[in-house]
Amino acid sequence: MQEHAESAPPPPEDSLDLLQAATAARARAYAPYSRFFVGAAIRSESGTIYAAANVENAAYPVGTCAEAGAIAAMIAGGDRRIVEILVCGPGPALVTPCGACRQRIREFASAGTPIHAADPDGIQASFTLGELLPMAFGPDTLERGPP
């Protein structure tokens, strides 16, 4: 496994359930145009795992990332906090959340939230949300009020 920063958390052994969930979701991805199949799995604050796959559309901007689907499932399931997330792509390059998904994750996670990048061979790297989205704009930014 590649280590990209000293503050990146090592994936705990119990992250294997996230890997299994994301891998299963990835197998059901709908990606007929790019053939780039992605699955994502979130562990919420309650411990529940929510997984989803990317869903493409002939009108490309209308497609949905796996991370966005997993977040929507988490919200529909009644949870509001992400404590860990794993994204599984095809490899060999690391597949991390796109910029828009990093912002979506930020809405429900803290800067220290672990994000694992995996491929069919397993977890390849781990980061924190703060490493992938430094100086993020989030809900706390809006709570500060006017200057």
LUMVONU-630588 format. One record per residue: residue number from 1; residue in one letter; chain; x, z, y of N, C-alpha, C in turn. Coordinates in Angstrom, 3 decimals. Example, Ala and Ser with C-alpha at 12.3 -4.5 7.8 and 13.67 -1.06 7.14 Angstrom:
2
<rec 1 A A <13.190 7.800 -5.690> <12.300 7.800 -4.500> <13.200 7.800 -3.300>>
<rec 2 S A <12.850 7.080 -2.250> <13.670 7.140 -1.060> <12.900 7.870 0.030>>
This chain:
147
<rec 1 M A <0.838 0.000 -1.178> <0.000 0.000 0.000> <0.878 0.000 1.234>>
<rec 2 Q A <0.491 -0.786 2.229> <1.246 -0.863 3.467> <0.840 0.281 4.369>>
<rec 3 E A <1.782 0.869 5.035> <1.535 1.940 5.995> <1.851 1.366 7.370>>
<rec 4 H A <0.873 1.313 8.273> <1.062 0.633 9.542> <1.345 1.535 10.719>>
<rec 5 A A <1.090 2.808 10.591> <1.382 3.726 11.683> <1.467 5.125 11.106>>
<rec 6 E A <2.270 5.950 11.742> <2.437 7.302 11.227> <1.136 8.079 11.222>>
<rec 7 S A <0.243 7.793 12.182> <-0.992 8.545 12.251> <-2.085 7.983 11.347>>
<rec 8 A A <-1.848 6.828 10.716> <-2.854 6.271 9.810> <-2.993 7.174 8.599>>
<rec 9 P A <-4.228 7.562 8.280> <-4.416 8.475 7.160> <-4.207 7.758 5.834>>
<rec 10 P A <-3.581 8.421 4.879> <-3.495 7.809 3.551> <-4.890 7.813 2.932>>
<rec 11 P A <-5.237 6.783 2.187> <-6.577 6.793 1.596> <-6.686 7.864 0.526>>
<rec 12 P A <-7.654 8.754 0.646> <-7.809 9.788 -0.373> <-8.326 9.168 -1.669>>
<rec 13 E A <-8.086 9.863 -2.758> <-8.550 9.379 -4.062> <-10.057 9.151 -4.053>>
<rec 14 D A <-10.786 9.966 -3.289> <-12.235 9.795 -3.292> <-12.680 8.574 -2.486>>
<rec 15 S A <-11.743 7.834 -1.912> <-12.081 6.566 -1.251> <-12.346 5.470 -2.270>>
<rec 16 L A <-12.056 5.732 -3.528> <-12.301 4.731 -4.560> <-13.780 4.410 -4.699>>
<rec 17 D A <-14.660 5.373 -4.397> <-16.089 5.070 -4.444> <-16.473 4.108 -3.328>>
<rec 18 L A <-15.810 4.209 -2.178> <-16.036 3.236 -1.112> <-15.560 1.854 -1.545>>
<rec 19 L A <-14.408 1.807 -2.185> <-13.874 0.533 -2.674> <-14.837 -0.110 -3.667>>
<rec 20 Q A <-15.373 0.677 -4.575> <-16.316 0.131 -5.554> <-17.577 -0.394 -4.882>>
<rec 21 A A <-18.087 0.346 -3.918> <-19.308 -0.070 -3.221> <-19.072 -1.333 -2.400>>
<rec 22 A A <-17.940 -1.387 -1.697> <-17.633 -2.571 -0.874> <-17.363 -3.790 -1.742>>
<rec 23 T A <-16.698 -3.587 -2.869> <-16.410 -4.694 -3.781> <-17.698 -5.250 -4.372>>
<rec 24 A A <-18.613 -4.372 -4.742> <-19.908 -4.814 -5.275> <-20.694 -5.573 -4.213>>
<rec 25 A A <-20.690 -5.075 -2.981> <-21.394 -5.772 -1.895> <-20.750 -7.125 -1.623>>
<rec 26 R A <-19.424 -7.178 -1.627> <-18.697 -8.426 -1.379> <-19.097 -9.499 -2.388>>
<rec 27 A A <-19.326 -9.096 -3.622> <-19.723 -10.044 -4.672> <-21.080 -10.681 -4.378>>
<rec 28 R A <-21.865 -10.038 -3.518> <-23.187 -10.563 -3.168> <-23.226 -11.191 -1.780>>
<rec 29 A A <-22.070 -11.327 -1.140> <-22.021 -11.907 0.212> <-22.598 -13.328 0.210>>
<rec 30 Y A <-23.152 -13.702 1.349> <-23.670 -15.064 1.527> <-22.758 -15.741 2.547>>
<rec 31 A A <-21.802 -16.515 2.050> <-20.804 -17.164 2.909> <-20.588 -18.615 2.462>>
<rec 32 P A <-21.648 -19.439 2.498> <-21.515 -20.809 2.004> <-20.692 -21.715 2.905>>
<rec 33 Y A <-20.460 -21.323 4.143> <-19.755 -22.192 5.091> <-18.272 -21.866 5.150>>
<rec 34 S A <-17.937 -20.616 5.329> <-16.525 -20.225 5.423> <-15.927 -19.923 4.050>>
<rec 35 R A <-16.778 -19.554 3.097> <-16.313 -19.088 1.772> <-15.438 -17.832 1.910>>
<rec 36 F A <-15.622 -17.093 3.004> <-14.862 -15.874 3.288> <-15.790 -14.690 3.026>>
<rec 37 F A <-15.719 -14.159 1.817> <-16.628 -13.112 1.367> <-16.073 -11.733 1.723>>
<rec 38 V A <-16.905 -10.930 2.389> <-16.492 -9.601 2.848> <-17.558 -8.580 2.468>>
<rec 39 G A <-17.103 -7.415 2.054> <-17.986 -6.285 1.811> <-17.475 -5.099 2.598>>
<rec 40 A A <-18.370 -4.235 3.009> <-17.986 -3.022 3.738> <-18.783 -1.857 3.188>>
<rec 41 A A <-18.161 -0.693 3.184> <-18.847 0.525 2.756> <-18.505 1.646 3.720>>
<rec 42 I A <-19.512 2.395 4.084> <-19.396 3.516 5.019> <-19.729 4.797 4.278>>
<rec 43 R A <-18.947 5.835 4.541> <-19.322 7.185 4.114> <-19.838 7.885 5.361>>
<rec 44 S A <-21.079 8.335 5.305> <-21.665 9.012 6.458> <-21.354 10.501 6.409>>
<rec 45 E A <-21.737 11.168 7.461> <-21.506 12.610 7.559> <-22.200 13.373 6.431>>
<rec 46 S A <-23.309 12.835 5.925> <-24.027 13.499 4.824> <-23.356 13.252 3.475>>
<rec 47 G A <-22.364 12.335 3.454> <-21.695 11.986 2.212> <-22.276 10.763 1.534>>
<rec 48 T A <-23.376 10.259 2.059> <-24.009 9.066 1.502> <-23.151 7.835 1.792>>
<rec 49 I A <-23.096 6.925 0.841> <-22.371 5.670 1.019> <-23.372 4.554 1.266>>
<rec 50 Y A <-23.104 3.791 2.299> <-23.909 2.627 2.656> <-23.010 1.406 2.597>>
<rec 51 A A <-23.448 0.370 1.899> <-22.620 -0.824 1.743> <-23.419 -2.063 2.125>>
<rec 52 A A <-22.696 -3.093 2.533> <-23.327 -4.365 2.888> <-22.294 -5.481 2.785>>
<rec 53 A A <-22.788 -6.701 2.827> <-21.952 -7.894 2.761> <-22.184 -8.752 3.992>>
<rec 54 N A <-21.225 -9.643 4.269> <-21.443 -10.567 5.370> <-22.507 -11.586 4.969>>
<rec 55 V A <-23.267 -12.041 5.976> <-24.339 -13.011 5.773> <-24.174 -14.098 6.818>>
<rec 56 E A <-23.771 -15.290 6.384> <-23.585 -16.403 7.305> <-24.898 -17.129 7.539>>
<rec 57 N A <-24.886 -17.985 8.554> <-26.046 -18.774 8.924> <-25.548 -20.127 9.397>>
<rec 58 A A <-26.315 -21.166 9.167> <-25.910 -22.501 9.610> <-25.676 -22.530 11.122>>
<rec 59 A A <-26.407 -21.710 11.863> <-26.139 -21.525 13.288> <-25.143 -20.371 13.367>>
<rec 60 Y A <-23.853 -20.704 13.343> <-22.786 -19.720 13.148> <-22.924 -18.410 13.924>>
<rec 61 P A <-23.271 -18.409 15.203> <-23.315 -17.111 15.917> <-24.367 -16.148 15.388>>
<rec 62 V A <-25.280 -16.633 14.565> <-26.362 -15.789 14.079> <-25.959 -15.011 12.822>>
<rec 63 G A <-24.809 -15.303 12.255> <-24.335 -14.590 11.068> <-24.108 -13.118 11.350>>
<rec 64 T A <-24.004 -12.337 10.283> <-23.829 -10.894 10.403> <-22.607 -10.446 9.609>>
<rec 65 C A <-21.773 -9.647 10.229> <-20.609 -9.078 9.548> <-21.050 -7.995 8.569>>
<rec 66 A A <-20.244 -7.782 7.546> <-20.535 -6.742 6.557> <-20.609 -5.360 7.204>>
<rec 67 E A <-19.706 -5.086 8.135> <-19.691 -3.779 8.790> <-20.991 -3.526 9.551>>
<rec 68 A A <-21.493 -4.557 10.231> <-22.743 -4.418 10.984> <-23.899 -4.127 10.037>>
<rec 69 G A <-23.918 -4.783 8.887> <-24.961 -4.532 7.906> <-24.897 -3.125 7.351>>
<rec 70 A A <-23.689 -2.631 7.087> <-23.533 -1.272 6.570> <-23.961 -0.241 7.617>>
<rec 71 I A <-23.644 -0.495 8.868> <-24.074 0.415 9.941> <-25.593 0.420 10.038>>
<rec 72 A A <-26.214 -0.753 9.983> <-27.680 -0.826 10.039> <-28.306 -0.067 8.865>>
<rec 73 A A <-27.723 -0.197 7.670> <-28.236 0.530 6.506> <-28.097 2.035 6.709>>
<rec 74 M A <-26.977 2.463 7.306> <-26.766 3.884 7.572> <-27.844 4.415 8.521>>
<rec 75 I A <-28.106 3.684 9.580> <-29.115 4.108 10.549> <-30.490 4.146 9.887>>
<rec 76 A A <-30.827 3.100 9.115> <-32.108 3.068 8.414> <-32.220 4.206 7.401>>
<rec 77 G A <-31.087 4.645 6.862> <-31.068 5.747 5.912> <-31.152 7.118 6.560>>
<rec 78 G A <-31.121 7.157 7.885> <-31.276 8.418 8.601> <-29.981 9.093 9.015>>
<rec 79 D A <-28.845 8.489 8.714> <-27.564 9.068 9.133> <-27.137 8.473 10.470>>
<rec 80 R A <-26.239 9.198 11.175> <-25.811 8.758 12.498> <-24.303 8.832 12.717>>
<rec 81 R A <-23.537 9.365 11.755> <-22.089 9.514 11.939> <-21.335 8.886 10.781>>
<rec 82 I A <-20.333 8.079 11.121> <-19.436 7.491 10.130> <-18.226 8.418 10.016>>
<rec 83 V A <-17.880 8.814 8.794> <-16.682 9.634 8.607> <-15.552 8.841 7.950>>
<rec 84 E A <-15.888 7.689 7.354> <-14.863 6.848 6.724> <-15.493 5.486 6.455>>
<rec 85 I A <-14.685 4.428 6.579> <-15.191 3.080 6.312> <-14.114 2.277 5.603>>
<rec 86 L A <-14.550 1.393 4.727> <-13.642 0.509 4.005> <-14.176 -0.910 4.100>>
<rec 87 V A <-13.281 -1.846 4.389> <-13.628 -3.263 4.461> <-12.832 -3.982 3.380>>
<rec 88 C A <-13.526 -4.773 2.566> <-12.884 -5.485 1.461> <-13.037 -6.991 1.670>>
<rec 89 G A <-11.901 -7.668 1.808> <-11.885 -9.115 1.970> <-11.116 -9.773 0.847>>
<rec 90 P A <-10.879 -11.075 0.982> <-10.276 -11.823 -0.112> <-8.774 -11.660 -0.289>>
<rec 91 G A <-8.046 -11.174 0.724> <-6.591 -11.104 0.628> <-5.999 -12.492 0.747>>
<rec 92 P A <-4.708 -12.707 0.839> <-3.700 -11.655 0.820> <-3.511 -10.984 2.181>>
<rec 93 A A <-3.966 -11.604 3.270> <-3.838 -10.970 4.589> <-4.838 -9.821 4.693>>
<rec 94 L A <-4.472 -8.791 5.447> <-5.377 -7.666 5.650> <-6.635 -8.129 6.366>>
<rec 95 V A <-7.768 -7.635 5.913> <-9.035 -7.897 6.583> <-9.481 -6.582 7.202>>
<rec 96 T A <-9.440 -6.540 8.524> <-9.899 -5.379 9.274> <-11.142 -5.788 10.053>>
<rec 97 P A <-11.916 -4.837 10.563> <-13.104 -5.193 11.326> <-12.755 -6.059 12.546>>
<rec 98 C A <-13.625 -7.027 12.828> <-13.436 -7.848 14.024> <-13.630 -6.970 15.266>>
<rec 99 G A <-13.334 -7.498 16.424> <-13.457 -6.723 17.659> <-14.853 -6.189 17.897>>
<rec 100 A A <-15.860 -7.027 17.672> <-17.242 -6.582 17.884> <-17.600 -5.455 16.917>>
<rec 101 C A <-17.147 -5.556 15.670> <-17.449 -4.500 14.699> <-16.685 -3.224 15.001>>
<rec 102 R A <-15.485 -3.354 15.536> <-14.751 -2.148 15.941> <-15.560 -1.388 16.988>>
<rec 103 Q A <-16.161 -2.120 17.917> <-16.994 -1.491 18.933> <-18.259 -0.907 18.312>>
<rec 104 R A <-18.854 -1.615 17.363> <-20.029 -1.078 16.668> <-19.676 0.225 15.940>>
<rec 105 I A <-18.536 0.238 15.262> <-18.097 1.432 14.552> <-17.899 2.582 15.539>>
<rec 106 R A <-17.331 2.282 16.702> <-17.055 3.306 17.720> <-18.321 4.034 18.155>>
<rec 107 E A <-19.431 3.351 18.131> <-20.693 3.977 18.527> <-21.024 5.183 17.643>>
<rec 108 F A <-20.582 5.140 16.386> <-20.959 6.160 15.409> <-19.772 6.899 14.800>>
<rec 109 A A <-18.568 6.688 15.345> <-17.365 7.293 14.770> <-16.421 7.744 15.879>>
<rec 110 S A <-15.511 8.626 15.513> <-14.518 9.101 16.465> <-13.224 8.309 16.320>>
<rec 111 A A <-12.314 8.500 17.251> <-11.029 7.794 17.229> <-10.237 8.094 15.959>>
<rec 112 G A <-10.429 9.253 15.360> <-9.688 9.627 14.167> <-10.314 9.173 12.858>>
<rec 113 T A <-11.419 8.455 12.922> <-12.099 8.008 11.706> <-11.231 7.031 10.920>>
<rec 114 P A <-11.020 7.285 9.624> <-10.219 6.368 8.810> <-10.939 5.053 8.539>>
<rec 115 I A <-10.188 3.966 8.658> <-10.677 2.637 8.308> <-9.679 2.054 7.314>>
<rec 116 H A <-10.161 1.759 6.109> <-9.303 1.234 5.054> <-9.518 -0.275 4.919>>
<rec 117 A A <-8.422 -1.012 4.772> <-8.470 -2.456 4.531> <-8.127 -2.687 3.068>>
<rec 118 A A <-9.002 -3.381 2.362> <-8.812 -3.594 0.934> <-8.981 -5.057 0.576>>
<rec 119 D A <-8.482 -5.386 -0.602> <-8.706 -6.699 -1.195> <-9.043 -6.464 -2.666>>
<rec 120 P A <-9.207 -7.499 -3.460> <-9.579 -7.276 -4.863> <-8.598 -6.406 -5.654>>
<rec 121 D A <-7.377 -6.259 -5.165> <-6.390 -5.424 -5.850> <-6.449 -3.959 -5.441>>
<rec 122 G A <-7.259 -3.622 -4.441> <-7.378 -2.232 -4.013> <-7.122 -2.050 -2.531>>
<rec 123 I A <-6.997 -0.788 -2.120> <-6.762 -0.450 -0.721> <-5.327 -0.833 -0.364>>
<rec 124 Q A <-5.173 -1.644 0.683> <-3.861 -2.158 1.069> <-3.284 -1.456 2.296>>
<rec 125 A A <-4.141 -0.927 3.156> <-3.663 -0.252 4.367> <-4.770 0.640 4.903>>
<rec 126 S A <-4.374 1.642 5.653> <-5.321 2.549 6.294> <-4.931 2.729 7.749>>
<rec 127 F A <-5.925 2.778 8.593> <-5.753 2.934 10.032> <-6.756 3.976 10.505>>
<rec 128 T A <-6.613 4.397 11.746> <-7.684 5.148 12.395> <-8.393 4.177 13.328>>
<rec 129 L A <-9.613 4.518 13.680> <-10.337 3.688 14.638> <-9.564 3.615 15.952>>
<rec 130 G A <-8.936 4.721 16.342> <-8.151 4.741 17.577> <-6.986 3.770 17.563>>
<rec 131 E A <-6.415 3.532 16.399> <-5.330 2.542 16.298> <-5.857 1.123 16.436>>
<rec 132 L A <-7.033 0.879 15.867> <-7.598 -0.471 15.914> <-8.340 -0.756 17.214>>
<rec 133 L A <-8.789 0.295 17.884> <-9.526 0.131 19.145> <-9.105 1.216 20.128>>
<rec 134 P A <-7.876 1.096 20.658> <-7.392 2.135 21.578> <-8.158 2.119 22.907>>
<rec 135 M A <-8.253 3.272 23.523> <-8.907 3.406 24.833> <-10.329 2.853 24.796>>
<rec 136 A A <-11.037 3.158 23.731> <-12.357 2.579 23.486> <-13.412 3.069 24.470>>
<rec 137 F A <-14.329 2.191 24.773> <-15.536 2.518 25.519> <-16.549 3.000 24.498>>
<rec 138 G A <-17.089 4.188 24.705> <-18.039 4.724 23.740> <-19.097 5.571 24.402>>
<rec 139 P A <-19.947 6.181 23.604> <-21.038 6.995 24.147> <-20.554 8.077 25.105>>
<rec 140 D A <-19.396 8.672 24.823> <-18.886 9.729 25.696> <-18.532 9.198 27.079>>
<rec 141 T A <-18.195 7.915 27.173> <-17.898 7.312 28.469> <-19.124 7.361 29.372>>
<rec 142 L A <-20.277 7.109 28.813> <-21.513 7.098 29.582> <-21.988 8.508 29.920>>
<rec 143 E A <-21.557 9.507 29.163> <-21.966 10.887 29.395> <-21.227 11.538 30.544>>
<rec 144 R A <-20.171 10.932 31.012> <-19.348 11.540 32.072> <-20.064 11.595 33.402>>
<rec 145 G A <-20.981 10.682 33.622> <-21.722 10.673 34.873> <-20.915 9.997 35.985>>
<rec 146 P A <-21.533 9.911 37.153> <-20.872 9.240 38.278> <-19.665 10.027 38.777>>
<rec 147 P A <-18.688 9.338 39.366> <-17.496 10.020 39.887> <-17.789 10.908 41.058>>
